[in-house]
């Protein structure tokens, strides 16, 4: 019996183009502008099962990926590599796209330290109360 492959891992190049386009953050309109075609033509391209190498190269260039990367795209590989990168590198994903995110911290460092010290004191008081309620301490 034939094994059914995940649609993003099958030889269907159009689906791979769509997945990579989405991962790269491009809309169909943006990709179309880079390729010099309409949004509707991009939609049709993403429904195409096979493309010639020249067309794949143009699409890969527009998506800013390698031709081989587009042809050999596997969603599971992307997830595996992403998870392993963050697990082994000591890098957190919190800084991704930080150039587009404003710093929402409105405290200066002294206010933050003061707040932290107050919270720490509250937690120490809770611990002291719990210790004093232990059966051996009464």
N, CA, C and O atoms as CSV, one atom per row, in Angstrom:
chain,resi,resn,atom,element,x,y,z
A,1,UNK,N,N,0.849,-1.184,0.000
A,1,UNK,CA,C,0.000,0.000,0.000
A,1,UNK,C,C,0.885,1.235,0.000
A,1,UNK,O,O,1.880,1.281,0.724
A,2,UNK,N,N,0.543,2.224,-0.791
A,2,UNK,CA,C,1.332,3.446,-0.884
A,2,UNK,C,C,1.161,4.289,0.367
A,2,UNK,O,O,0.082,4.380,0.952
A,3,UNK,N,N,2.253,4.891,0.746
A,3,UNK,CA,C,2.212,5.791,1.896
A,3,UNK,C,C,1.807,7.177,1.415
A,3,UNK,O,O,2.353,7.669,0.427
A,4,UNK,N,N,0.874,7.803,2.086
A,4,UNK,CA,C,0.421,9.145,1.723
A,4,UNK,C,C,1.341,10.142,2.401
A,4,UNK,O,O,1.513,10.109,3.620
A,5,UNK,N,N,1.933,11.032,1.611
A,5,UNK,CA,C,2.848,12.033,2.133
A,5,UNK,C,C,2.109,13.305,2.503
A,5,UNK,O,O,1.081,13.643,1.916
A,6,UNK,N,N,2.650,13.997,3.481
A,6,UNK,CA,C,2.136,15.312,3.847
A,6,UNK,C,C,2.189,16.203,2.611
A,6,UNK,O,O,3.159,16.150,1.855
A,7,UNK,N,N,1.172,17.011,2.398
A,7,UNK,CA,C,1.099,17.809,1.176
A,7,UNK,C,C,2.286,18.746,0.999
A,7,UNK,O,O,2.665,19.041,-0.135
A,8,UNK,N,N,2.886,19.225,2.092
A,8,UNK,CA,C,4.024,20.119,1.937
A,8,UNK,C,C,5.299,19.354,1.620
A,8,UNK,O,O,6.299,19.958,1.232
A,9,UNK,N,N,5.282,18.025,1.779
A,9,UNK,CA,C,6.481,17.237,1.526
A,9,UNK,C,C,6.388,16.469,0.215
A,9,UNK,O,O,7.374,15.861,-0.201
A,10,UNK,N,N,5.276,16.476,-0.424
A,10,UNK,CA,C,5.135,15.807,-1.696
A,10,UNK,C,C,5.900,16.595,-2.754
A,10,UNK,O,O,6.413,17.680,-2.478
A,11,UNK,N,N,5.974,16.050,-3.952
A,11,UNK,CA,C,6.729,16.699,-5.025
A,11,UNK,C,C,6.020,17.942,-5.551
A,11,UNK,O,O,6.520,18.570,-6.484
A,12,UNK,N,N,4.920,18.304,-5.010
A,12,UNK,CA,C,4.103,19.431,-5.464
A,12,UNK,C,C,4.838,20.740,-5.187
A,12,UNK,O,O,4.798,21.254,-4.069
A,13,UNK,N,N,5.501,21.273,-6.192
A,13,UNK,CA,C,6.334,22.468,-6.020
A,13,UNK,C,C,5.509,23.705,-5.659
A,13,UNK,O,O,5.988,24.584,-4.941
A,14,UNK,N,N,4.291,23.774,-6.146
A,14,UNK,CA,C,3.439,24.930,-5.841
A,14,UNK,C,C,3.159,25.066,-4.359
A,14,UNK,O,O,3.168,26.172,-3.820
A,15,UNK,N,N,2.907,23.941,-3.696
A,15,UNK,CA,C,2.654,23.980,-2.249
A,15,UNK,C,C,3.906,24.399,-1.500
A,15,UNK,O,O,3.839,25.126,-0.508
A,16,UNK,N,N,5.058,23.930,-1.989
A,16,UNK,CA,C,6.314,24.334,-1.362
A,16,UNK,C,C,6.529,25.840,-1.508
A,16,UNK,O,O,6.970,26.509,-0.574
A,17,UNK,N,N,6.212,26.357,-2.687
A,17,UNK,CA,C,6.343,27.803,-2.916
A,17,UNK,C,C,5.449,28.561,-1.944
A,17,UNK,O,O,5.868,29.558,-1.356
A,18,UNK,N,N,4.222,28.089,-1.776
A,18,UNK,CA,C,3.296,28.760,-0.858
A,18,UNK,C,C,3.822,28.745,0.575
A,18,UNK,O,O,3.801,29.772,1.253
A,19,UNK,N,N,4.294,27.582,1.039
A,19,UNK,CA,C,4.783,27.468,2.416
A,19,UNK,C,C,6.000,28.367,2.645
A,19,UNK,O,O,6.088,29.056,3.661
A,20,UNK,N,N,6.941,28.353,1.691
A,20,UNK,CA,C,8.133,29.188,1.831
A,20,UNK,C,C,7.752,30.664,1.772
A,20,UNK,O,O,8.295,31.475,2.521
A,21,UNK,N,N,6.823,31.014,0.888
A,21,UNK,CA,C,6.364,32.408,0.791
A,21,UNK,C,C,5.805,32.864,2.131
A,21,UNK,O,O,6.115,33.961,2.595
A,22,UNK,N,N,4.990,32.033,2.748
A,22,UNK,CA,C,4.398,32.389,4.037
A,22,UNK,C,C,5.457,32.483,5.136
A,22,UNK,O,O,5.427,33.396,5.961
A,23,UNK,N,N,6.390,31.531,5.138
A,23,UNK,CA,C,7.470,31.567,6.130
A,23,UNK,C,C,8.336,32.811,5.972
A,23,UNK,O,O,8.813,33.365,6.962
A,24,UNK,N,N,8.537,33.243,4.761
A,24,UNK,CA,C,9.347,34.430,4.488
A,24,UNK,C,C,8.562,35.713,4.743
A,24,UNK,O,O,9.144,36.798,4.747
A,25,UNK,N,N,7.251,35.606,4.954
A,25,UNK,CA,C,6.437,36.767,5.291
A,25,UNK,C,C,5.959,37.566,4.097
A,25,UNK,O,O,5.602,38.736,4.237
A,26,UNK,N,N,5.946,36.951,2.921
A,26,UNK,CA,C,5.483,37.635,1.714
A,26,UNK,C,C,4.010,37.325,1.459
A,26,UNK,O,O,3.560,36.200,1.675
A,27,UNK,N,N,3.275,38.312,1.005
A,27,UNK,CA,C,1.916,38.074,0.523
A,27,UNK,C,C,2.010,37.641,-0.938
A,27,UNK,O,O,3.067,37.758,-1.558
A,28,UNK,N,N,0.912,37.146,-1.479
A,28,UNK,CA,C,0.901,36.787,-2.894
A,28,UNK,C,C,1.158,38.025,-3.755
A,28,UNK,O,O,1.830,37.947,-4.784
A,29,UNK,N,N,0.624,39.151,-3.329
A,29,UNK,CA,C,0.827,40.403,-4.068
A,29,UNK,C,C,2.306,40.796,-4.079
A,29,UNK,O,O,2.843,41.180,-5.119
A,30,UNK,N,N,2.961,40.699,-2.921
A,30,UNK,CA,C,4.378,41.052,-2.836
A,30,UNK,C,C,5.235,40.135,-3.706
A,30,UNK,O,O,6.134,40.596,-4.409
A,31,UNK,N,N,4.951,38.840,-3.655
A,31,UNK,CA,C,5.699,37.900,-4.490
A,31,UNK,C,C,5.428,38.185,-5.961
A,31,UNK,O,O,6.341,38.141,-6.786
A,32,UNK,N,N,4.185,38.473,-6.283
A,32,UNK,CA,C,3.828,38.805,-7.659
A,32,UNK,C,C,4.577,40.037,-8.151
A,32,UNK,O,O,5.053,40.066,-9.286
A,33,UNK,N,N,4.681,41.050,-7.301
A,33,UNK,CA,C,5.427,42.261,-7.674
A,33,UNK,C,C,6.891,41.935,-7.965
A,33,UNK,O,O,7.476,42.465,-8.910
A,34,UNK,N,N,7.474,41.065,-7.153
A,34,UNK,CA,C,8.877,40.694,-7.370
A,34,UNK,C,C,9.059,39.889,-8.649
A,34,UNK,O,O,10.100,39.977,-9.300
A,35,UNK,N,N,8.037,39.100,-9.010
A,35,UNK,CA,C,8.122,38.273,-10.213
A,35,UNK,C,C,7.580,38.979,-11.452
A,35,UNK,O,O,7.766,38.505,-12.573
A,36,UNK,N,N,6.910,40.110,-11.248
A,36,UNK,CA,C,6.309,40.825,-12.368
A,36,UNK,C,C,5.036,40.173,-12.866
A,36,UNK,O,O,4.708,40.240,-14.051
A,37,UNK,N,N,4.306,39.528,-11.929
A,37,UNK,CA,C,3.034,38.877,-12.283
A,37,UNK,C,C,1.963,39.301,-11.280
A,37,UNK,O,O,2.266,39.912,-10.255
A,38,UNK,N,N,0.720,38.973,-11.584
A,38,UNK,CA,C,-0.392,39.369,-10.710
A,38,UNK,C,C,-0.523,38.423,-9.519
A,38,UNK,O,O,0.064,37.341,-9.490
A,39,UNK,N,N,-1.305,38.861,-8.545
A,39,UNK,CA,C,-1.616,38.033,-7.380
A,39,UNK,C,C,-2.302,36.738,-7.825
A,39,UNK,O,O,-2.031,35.666,-7.283
A,40,UNK,N,N,-3.182,36.845,-8.806
A,40,UNK,CA,C,-3.898,35.679,-9.308
A,40,UNK,C,C,-2.930,34.685,-9.957
A,40,UNK,O,O,-3.096,33.472,-9.831
A,41,UNK,N,N,-1.913,35.216,-10.654
A,41,UNK,CA,C,-0.914,34.340,-11.273
A,41,UNK,C,C,-0.092,33.627,-10.202
A,41,UNK,O,O,0.290,32.471,-10.386
A,42,UNK,N,N,0.182,34.299,-9.091
A,42,UNK,CA,C,0.899,33.656,-7.983
A,42,UNK,C,C,0.039,32.550,-7.401
A,42,UNK,O,O,0.542,31.467,-7.100
A,43,UNK,N,N,-1.261,32.810,-7.237
A,43,UNK,CA,C,-2.175,31.791,-6.728
A,43,UNK,C,C,-2.172,30.563,-7.637
A,43,UNK,O,O,-2.137,29.429,-7.160
A,44,UNK,N,N,-2.207,30.794,-8.925
A,44,UNK,CA,C,-2.176,29.684,-9.879
A,44,UNK,C,C,-0.831,28.954,-9.813
A,44,UNK,O,O,-0.783,27.727,-9.907
A,45,UNK,N,N,0.252,29.705,-9.652
A,45,UNK,CA,C,1.586,29.125,-9.524
A,45,UNK,C,C,1.655,28.198,-8.314
A,45,UNK,O,O,2.266,27.131,-8.375
A,46,UNK,N,N,1.024,28.613,-7.214
A,46,UNK,CA,C,1.030,27.821,-5.984
A,46,UNK,C,C,0.155,26.574,-6.087
A,46,UNK,O,O,0.228,25.689,-5.234
A,47,UNK,N,N,-0.662,26.502,-7.117
A,47,UNK,CA,C,-1.486,25.311,-7.347
A,47,UNK,C,C,-0.852,24.374,-8.374
A,47,UNK,O,O,-1.369,23.289,-8.639
A,48,UNK,N,N,0.277,24.803,-8.950
A,48,UNK,CA,C,0.949,24.031,-9.987
A,48,UNK,C,C,1.797,22.936,-9.356
A,48,UNK,O,O,2.556,23.181,-8.419
A,49,UNK,N,N,1.657,21.725,-9.885
A,49,UNK,CA,C,2.384,20.589,-9.315
A,49,UNK,C,C,3.850,20.558,-9.740
A,49,UNK,O,O,4.714,20.198,-8.940
A,50,UNK,N,N,4.141,20.929,-10.987
A,50,UNK,CA,C,5.517,20.887,-11.490
A,50,UNK,C,C,5.835,22.168,-12.246
A,50,UNK,O,O,4.979,22.734,-12.927
A,51,UNK,N,N,7.089,22.619,-12.114
A,51,UNK,CA,C,7.576,23.803,-12.823
A,51,UNK,C,C,8.947,23.484,-13.400
A,51,UNK,O,O,9.667,22.632,-12.879
A,52,UNK,N,N,9.302,24.173,-14.480
A,52,UNK,CA,C,10.640,23.978,-15.034
A,52,UNK,C,C,11.664,24.676,-14.147
A,52,UNK,O,O,11.321,25.572,-13.375
A,53,UNK,N,N,12.919,24.260,-14.261
A,53,UNK,CA,C,13.985,24.765,-13.396
A,53,UNK,C,C,14.174,26.275,-13.493
A,53,UNK,O,O,14.473,26.929,-12.494
A,54,UNK,N,N,14.002,26.827,-14.680
A,54,UNK,CA,C,14.183,28.272,-14.864
A,54,UNK,C,C,13.157,29.057,-14.034
A,54,UNK,O,O,13.494,30.048,-13.385
A,55,UNK,N,N,11.921,28.602,-14.067
A,55,UNK,CA,C,10.850,29.267,-13.308
A,55,UNK,C,C,11.093,29.106,-11.798
A,55,UNK,O,O,10.889,30.042,-11.026
A,56,UNK,N,N,11.531,27.902,-11.391
A,56,UNK,CA,C,11.813,27.661,-9.973
A,56,UNK,C,C,12.924,28.590,-9.500
A,56,UNK,O,O,12.857,29.121,-8.391
A,57,UNK,N,N,13.942,28.791,-10.328
A,57,UNK,CA,C,15.047,29.688,-9.969
A,57,UNK,C,C,14.549,31.119,-9.785
A,57,UNK,O,O,14.955,31.795,-8.841
A,58,UNK,N,N,13.671,31.590,-10.678
A,58,UNK,CA,C,13.120,32.945,-10.560
A,58,UNK,C,C,12.322,33.101,-9.268
A,58,UNK,O,O,12.448,34.101,-8.562
A,59,UNK,N,N,11.501,32.097,-8.971
A,59,UNK,CA,C,10.686,32.144,-7.749
A,59,UNK,C,C,11.591,32.108,-6.519
A,59,UNK,O,O,11.378,32.865,-5.571
A,60,UNK,N,N,12.596,31.238,-6.527
A,60,UNK,CA,C,13.528,31.142,-5.397
A,60,UNK,C,C,14.239,32.472,-5.174
A,60,UNK,O,O,14.380,32.923,-4.037
A,61,UNK,N,N,14.685,33.096,-6.256
A,61,UNK,CA,C,15.343,34.405,-6.135
A,61,UNK,C,C,14.396,35.448,-5.547
A,61,UNK,O,O,14.792,36.255,-4.706
A,62,UNK,N,N,13.156,35.425,-5.993
A,62,UNK,CA,C,12.164,36.383,-5.484
A,62,UNK,C,C,11.874,36.141,-4.000
A,62,UNK,O,O,11.635,37.085,-3.247
A,63,UNK,N,N,11.899,34.871,-3.585
A,63,UNK,CA,C,11.648,34.522,-2.185
A,63,UNK,C,C,12.911,34.643,-1.328
A,63,UNK,O,O,12.876,34.459,-0.112
A,64,UNK,N,N,14.028,34.956,-1.997
A,64,UNK,CA,C,15.308,35.123,-1.318
A,64,UNK,C,C,15.763,33.840,-0.629
A,64,UNK,O,O,16.261,33.864,0.496
A,65,UNK,N,N,15.579,32.706,-1.336
A,65,UNK,CA,C,16.054,31.400,-0.888
A,65,UNK,C,C,16.804,30.755,-2.045
A,65,UNK,O,O,16.752,31.244,-3.174
A,66,UNK,N,N,17.497,29.662,-1.767
A,66,UNK,CA,C,18.186,28.968,-2.841
A,66,UNK,C,C,17.204,28.100,-3.618
A,66,UNK,O,O,16.154,27.713,-3.106
A,67,UNK,N,N,17.561,27.809,-4.839
A,67,UNK,CA,C,16.736,26.934,-5.671
A,67,UNK,C,C,16.634,25.551,-5.030
A,67,UNK,O,O,15.555,24.960,-4.988
A,68,UNK,N,N,17.755,25.040,-4.534
A,68,UNK,CA,C,17.756,23.722,-3.891
A,68,UNK,C,C,16.903,23.732,-2.622
A,68,UNK,O,O,16.196,22.768,-2.328
A,69,UNK,N,N,16.980,24.830,-1.881
A,69,UNK,CA,C,16.174,24.942,-0.667
A,69,UNK,C,C,14.689,24.906,-0.964
A,69,UNK,O,O,13.914,24.312,-0.214
A,70,UNK,N,N,14.292,25.538,-2.051
A,70,UNK,CA,C,12.888,25.531,-2.442
A,70,UNK,C,C,12.467,24.148,-2.920
A,70,UNK,O,O,11.409,23.651,-2.535
A,71,UNK,N,N,13.285,23.532,-3.752
A,71,UNK,CA,C,12.958,22.200,-4.294
A,71,UNK,C,C,12.899,21.142,-3.189
A,71,UNK,O,O,12.056,20.245,-3.214
A,72,UNK,N,N,13.806,21.262,-2.226
A,72,UNK,CA,C,13.923,20.231,-1.185
A,72,UNK,C,C,13.229,20.617,0.117
A,72,UNK,O,O,13.473,19.997,1.152
A,73,UNK,N,N,12.374,21.622,0.080
A,73,UNK,CA,C,11.690,22.092,1.282
A,73,UNK,C,C,10.860,20.968,1.906
A,73,UNK,O,O,10.078,20.300,1.229
A,74,UNK,N,N,11.050,20.777,3.207
A,74,UNK,CA,C,10.238,19.844,3.997
A,74,UNK,C,C,9.899,20.553,5.298
A,74,UNK,O,O,10.792,21.004,6.015
A,75,UNK,N,N,8.638,20.651,5.597
A,75,UNK,CA,C,8.204,21.372,6.794
A,75,UNK,C,C,8.779,20.756,8.062
A,75,UNK,O,O,9.179,21.477,8.976
A,76,UNK,N,N,8.822,19.425,8.124
A,76,UNK,CA,C,9.353,18.767,9.305
A,76,UNK,C,C,10.825,19.123,9.527
A,76,UNK,O,O,11.266,19.280,10.665
A,77,UNK,N,N,11.577,19.248,8.434
A,77,UNK,CA,C,12.990,19.615,8.535
A,77,UNK,C,C,13.138,21.034,9.089
A,77,UNK,O,O,14.021,21.299,9.904
A,78,UNK,N,N,12.280,21.930,8.647
A,78,UNK,CA,C,12.323,23.313,9.139
A,78,UNK,C,C,12.041,23.332,10.638
A,78,UNK,O,O,12.752,23.991,11.397
A,79,UNK,N,N,11.006,22.612,11.065
A,79,UNK,CA,C,10.665,22.570,12.487
A,79,UNK,C,C,11.790,21.936,13.304
A,79,UNK,O,O,12.143,22.439,14.371
A,80,UNK,N,N,12.348,20.843,12.809
A,80,UNK,CA,C,13.436,20.154,13.499
A,80,UNK,C,C,14.633,21.077,13.655
A,80,UNK,O,O,15.193,21.190,14.745
A,81,UNK,N,N,15.028,21.733,12.577
A,81,UNK,CA,C,16.191,22.621,12.623
A,81,UNK,C,C,15.947,23.819,13.520
A,81,UNK,O,O,16.851,24.248,14.237
A,82,UNK,N,N,14.743,24.364,13.490
A,82,UNK,CA,C,14.418,25.511,14.336
A,82,UNK,C,C,14.475,25.129,15.805
A,82,UNK,O,O,15.074,25.836,16.615
A,83,UNK,N,N,13.853,24.012,16.144
A,83,UNK,CA,C,13.842,23.563,17.541
A,83,UNK,C,C,15.263,23.287,18.011
A,83,UNK,O,O,15.655,23.717,19.096
A,84,UNK,N,N,16.036,22.570,17.197
A,84,UNK,CA,C,17.407,22.244,17.598
A,84,UNK,C,C,18.283,23.486,17.692
A,84,UNK,O,O,19.147,23.564,18.566
A,85,UNK,N,N,18.078,24.446,16.820
A,85,UNK,CA,C,18.860,25.682,16.879
A,85,UNK,C,C,18.632,26.382,18.208
A,85,UNK,O,O,19.588,26.749,18.891
A,86,UNK,N,N,17.367,26.569,18.579
A,86,UNK,CA,C,17.074,27.295,19.805
A,86,UNK,C,C,17.429,26.484,21.042
A,86,UNK,O,O,17.798,27.057,22.068
A,87,UNK,N,N,17.323,25.143,20.963
A,87,UNK,CA,C,17.682,24.308,22.110
A,87,UNK,C,C,19.183,24.298,22.371
A,87,UNK,O,O,19.606,24.261,23.527
A,88,UNK,N,N,19.991,24.329,21.317
A,88,UNK,CA,C,21.428,24.159,21.487
A,88,UNK,C,C,22.226,25.459,21.443
A,88,UNK,O,O,23.405,25.457,21.799
A,89,UNK,N,N,21.632,26.547,21.026
A,89,UNK,CA,C,22.409,27.767,20.852
A,89,UNK,C,C,22.366,28.711,22.043
A,89,UNK,O,O,23.182,29.628,22.137
A,90,UNK,N,N,21.439,28.502,22.938
A,90,UNK,CA,C,21.298,29.435,24.041
A,90,UNK,C,C,20.625,30.734,23.628
A,90,UNK,O,O,20.603,31.697,24.395
A,91,UNK,N,N,20.079,30.764,22.421
A,91,UNK,CA,C,19.411,31.950,21.898
A,91,UNK,C,C,17.917,31.799,22.156
A,91,UNK,O,O,17.366,30.704,22.037
A,92,UNK,N,N,17.271,32.894,22.506
A,92,UNK,CA,C,15.818,32.832,22.656
A,92,UNK,C,C,15.169,33.514,21.467
A,92,UNK,O,O,15.777,34.366,20.818
A,93,UNK,N,N,13.947,33.139,21.190
A,93,UNK,CA,C,13.219,33.709,20.062
A,93,UNK,C,C,12.648,35.079,20.390
A,93,UNK,O,O,12.022,35.703,19.532
A,94,UNK,N,N,12.845,35.553,21.588
A,94,UNK,CA,C,12.235,36.829,21.980
A,94,UNK,C,C,12.806,38.016,21.222
A,94,UNK,O,O,12.160,39.061,21.137
A,95,UNK,N,N,14.007,37.874,20.669
A,95,UNK,CA,C,14.614,38.989,19.963
A,95,UNK,C,C,14.322,39.021,18.482
A,95,UNK,O,O,14.773,39.928,17.782
A,96,UNK,N,N,13.572,38.045,17.988
A,96,UNK,CA,C,13.280,38.001,16.560
A,96,UNK,C,C,12.434,39.211,16.181
A,96,UNK,O,O,11.457,39.531,16.859
A,97,UNK,N,N,12.800,39.858,15.135
A,97,UNK,CA,C,12.105,41.048,14.628
A,97,UNK,C,C,12.088,42.168,15.655
A,97,UNK,O,O,11.150,42.964,15.686
A,98,UNK,N,N,13.091,42.238,16.477
A,98,UNK,CA,C,13.099,43.262,17.514
A,98,UNK,C,C,13.182,44.670,16.928
A,98,UNK,O,O,12.847,45.649,17.594
A,99,UNK,N,N,13.633,44.762,15.667
A,99,UNK,CA,C,13.694,46.080,15.058
A,99,UNK,C,C,12.311,46.640,14.755
A,99,UNK,O,O,12.171,47.830,14.473
A,100,UNK,N,N,11.284,45.784,14.811
A,100,UNK,CA,C,9.920,46.238,14.549
A,100,UNK,C,C,9.096,46.382,15.824
A,100,UNK,O,O,7.936,46.792,15.772
A,101,UNK,N,N,9.683,46.051,16.955
A,101,UNK,CA,C,8.944,46.065,18.208
A,101,UNK,C,C,9.488,47.192,19.080
A,101,UNK,O,O,10.694,47.301,19.300
A,102,UNK,N,N,8.600,48.001,19.555
A,102,UNK,CA,C,9.023,49.079,20.447
A,102,UNK,C,C,9.257,48.523,21.841
A,102,UNK,O,O,8.627,47.544,22.241
A,103,UNK,N,N,10.152,49.143,22.568
A,103,UNK,CA,C,10.395,48.750,23.942
A,103,UNK,C,C,9.220,49.242,24.781
A,103,UNK,O,O,8.984,50.445,24.898
A,104,UNK,N,N,8.497,48.306,25.355
A,104,UNK,CA,C,7.300,48.669,26.116
A,104,UNK,C,C,7.601,48.909,27.589
A,104,UNK,O,O,6.697,49.247,28.354
A,105,UNK,N,N,8.852,48.741,28.000
A,105,UNK,CA,C,9.236,48.972,29.379
A,105,UNK,C,C,9.313,50.472,29.632
A,105,UNK,O,O,10.172,51.164,29.084
A,106,UNK,N,N,8.408,50.961,30.465
A,106,UNK,CA,C,8.382,52.396,30.749
A,106,UNK,C,C,9.109,52.743,32.049
A,106,UNK,O,O,9.214,53.917,32.404
A,107,UNK,N,N,9.614,51.723,32.764
A,107,UNK,CA,C,10.354,51.961,34.002
A,107,UNK,C,C,11.812,52.261,33.680
A,107,UNK,O,O,12.377,51.692,32.746
A,108,UNK,N,N,12.416,53.148,34.450
A,108,UNK,CA,C,13.864,53.236,34.365
A,108,UNK,C,C,14.427,52.138,35.259
A,108,UNK,O,O,13.674,51.502,35.996
A,109,UNK,N,N,15.703,51.909,35.210
A,109,UNK,CA,C,16.318,50.789,35.918
A,109,UNK,C,C,16.135,50.892,37.426
A,109,UNK,O,O,15.991,49.868,38.094
A,110,UNK,N,N,16.138,52.099,37.979
A,110,UNK,CA,C,15.992,52.273,39.429
A,110,UNK,C,C,14.581,51.907,39.888
A,110,UNK,O,O,14.408,51.301,40.945
A,111,UNK,N,N,13.574,52.273,39.093
A,111,UNK,CA,C,12.200,51.893,39.422
A,111,UNK,C,C,12.047,50.375,39.362
A,111,UNK,O,O,11.405,49.783,40.230
A,112,UNK,N,N,12.624,49.750,38.357
A,112,UNK,CA,C,12.530,48.303,38.212
A,112,UNK,C,C,13.208,47.593,39.385
A,112,UNK,O,O,12.674,46.616,39.909
A,113,UNK,N,N,14.381,48.080,39.799
A,113,UNK,CA,C,15.086,47.469,40.926
A,113,UNK,C,C,14.292,47.634,42.215
A,113,UNK,O,O,14.215,46.709,43.023
A,114,UNK,N,N,13.707,48.799,42.406
A,114,UNK,CA,C,12.910,49.050,43.601
A,114,UNK,C,C,11.695,48.123,43.654
A,114,UNK,O,O,11.388,47.543,44.695
A,115,UNK,N,N,11.022,47.996,42.536
A,115,UNK,CA,C,9.865,47.100,42.467
A,115,UNK,C,C,10.280,45.658,42.738
A,115,UNK,O,O,9.598,44.942,43.471
A,116,UNK,N,N,11.389,45.234,42.154
A,116,UNK,CA,C,11.885,43.879,42.363
A,116,UNK,C,C,12.181,43.630,43.839
A,116,UNK,O,O,11.818,42.585,44.380
A,117,UNK,N,N,12.840,44.589,44.493
A,117,UNK,CA,C,13.176,44.438,45.904
A,117,UNK,C,C,11.922,44.345,46.780
A,117,UNK,O,O,11.885,43.570,47.737
A,118,UNK,N,N,10.901,45.133,46.452
A,118,UNK,CA,C,9.643,45.069,47.199
A,118,UNK,C,C,8.968,43.712,47.020
A,118,UNK,O,O,8.473,43.127,47.983
A,119,UNK,N,N,8.952,43.213,45.779
A,119,UNK,CA,C,8.358,41.896,45.524
A,119,UNK,C,C,9.136,40.792,46.231
A,119,UNK,O,O,8.542,39.847,46.750
A,120,UNK,N,N,10.431,40.905,46.252
A,120,UNK,CA,C,11.274,39.933,46.926
A,120,UNK,C,C,10.999,39.933,48.425
A,120,UNK,O,O,10.942,38.869,49.041
A,121,UNK,N,N,10.828,41.113,49.020
A,121,UNK,CA,C,10.527,41.224,50.451
A,121,UNK,C,C,9.187,40.567,50.776
A,121,UNK,O,O,9.061,39.893,51.798
A,122,UNK,N,N,8.193,40.757,49.920
A,122,UNK,CA,C,6.884,40.140,50.125
A,122,UNK,C,C,7.015,38.622,50.111
A,122,UNK,O,O,6.430,37.939,50.952
A,123,UNK,N,N,7.781,38.093,49.160
A,123,UNK,CA,C,7.959,36.649,49.067
A,123,UNK,C,C,8.713,36.108,50.279
A,123,UNK,O,O,8.402,35.019,50.761
A,124,UNK,N,N,9.701,36.853,50.777
A,124,UNK,CA,C,10.435,36.431,51.975
A,124,UNK,C,C,9.507,36.380,53.182
A,124,UNK,O,O,9.606,35.469,54.003
A,125,UNK,N,N,8.607,37.353,53.294
A,125,UNK,CA,C,7.633,37.353,54.394
A,125,UNK,C,C,6.736,36.125,54.335
A,125,UNK,O,O,6.423,35.526,55.364
A,126,UNK,N,N,6.322,35.751,53.124
A,126,UNK,CA,C,5.489,34.556,52.970
A,126,UNK,C,C,6.230,33.309,53.432
A,126,UNK,O,O,5.662,32.455,54.112
A,127,UNK,N,N,7.499,33.210,53.060
A,127,UNK,CA,C,8.309,32.055,53.463
A,127,UNK,C,C,8.459,32.024,54.979
A,127,UNK,O,O,8.332,30.964,55.593
A,128,UNK,N,N,8.727,33.172,55.586
A,128,UNK,CA,C,8.880,33.235,57.043
A,128,UNK,C,C,7.598,32.806,57.743
A,128,UNK,O,O,7.653,32.081,58.737
A,129,UNK,N,N,6.455,33.235,57.245
A,129,UNK,CA,C,5.168,32.850,57.847
A,129,UNK,C,C,4.945,31.355,57.729
A,129,UNK,O,O,4.478,30.716,58.672
A,130,UNK,N,N,5.277,30.793,56.572
A,130,UNK,CA,C,5.113,29.345,56.389
A,130,UNK,C,C,6.034,28.563,57.303
A,130,UNK,O,O,5.638,27.531,57.844
A,131,UNK,N,N,7.244,29.033,57.482
A,131,UNK,CA,C,8.185,28.362,58.369
A,131,UNK,C,C,7.716,28.418,59.827
A,131,UNK,O,O,7.888,27.464,60.585
A,132,UNK,N,N,7.127,29.541,60.196
A,132,UNK,CA,C,6.667,29.688,61.584
A,132,UNK,C,C,5.440,28.818,61.850
A,132,UNK,O,O,5.163,28.495,63.006
A,133,UNK,N,N,4.709,28.435,60.822
A,133,UNK,CA,C,3.518,27.593,60.980
A,133,UNK,C,C,3.838,26.107,60.953
A,133,UNK,O,O,2.952,25.284,61.183
A,134,UNK,N,N,5.101,25.746,60.673
A,134,UNK,CA,C,5.487,24.334,60.661
A,134,UNK,C,C,5.211,23.723,62.025
A,134,UNK,O,O,5.402,24.397,63.037
A,135,UNK,N,N,4.772,22.483,62.089
A,135,UNK,CA,C,4.423,21.849,63.371
A,135,UNK,C,C,5.570,21.861,64.382
A,135,UNK,O,O,5.302,21.983,65.578
A,136,UNK,N,N,6.809,21.744,63.973
A,136,UNK,CA,C,7.934,21.712,64.903
A,136,UNK,C,C,8.317,23.079,65.411
A,136,UNK,O,O,9.090,23.164,66.366
A,137,UNK,N,N,7.819,24.165,64.824
A,137,UNK,CA,C,8.201,25.527,65.220
A,137,UNK,C,C,7.199,26.191,66.143
A,137,UNK,O,O,7.399,27.349,66.510
A,138,UNK,N,N,6.149,25.526,66.529
A,138,UNK,CA,C,5.128,26.188,67.353
A,138,UNK,C,C,5.357,25.995,68.807
A,138,UNK,O,O,4.583,26.492,69.625
